[in-house]
Amino acid sequence: KVKEVLDMLKRAITHHKPCLIIIATETPSLCERLITYFQKQLEQDAHCEMLNLTPEDTEFLHTLIQRENQIPKEKPSVYLVTGIERTPETLNHSNLYRNLIESYALRIIVWTDEATYKFLPFEAPDFFSYRTDSIFFNDEQLVQTKIAETRSTPTKAAQDIAYYLQLLKQKKKEPKTMAAIQAALANAYY
């Protein structure tokens, strides 16, 4: 999915089109890693400008337009915006002035947490509907840790394996059933 987002942004840059992508991450550390990755991947094509919103930043789209007018036009800009969850007034402003994104062909990635991501369609429905794409990223390291903590006990796994092996012998002539059993067997081994 990261590659799709990068390709979408690069197309918007190449064709001077607006682009609003909302990305939510499960953890702040994942957000930081993804922002760094995006900056590195886009550095050849665009100037990445960070904007960390504070409660005083109630009109962030106007702030982006001011920055857009001040930045030398050597490369197009991509704005990486964080902190929208700390600025409720920003959502109202974004909802009202979302058309500025198209008028100024702004390319924006709004980075947020999961709660705000789920809340955006209700708090700023017009802004949210204007997006080019929206994505939620799980923190794979966190997922792997959770999986490691919830593995079955060896005796339970051994019982499951024995059961699925016996079931495979019984269902030899049913390919669809065998595929499901093999998948369950693989999970039991894991």
Disulfide bonds with the S-S distance in Angstrom:
none
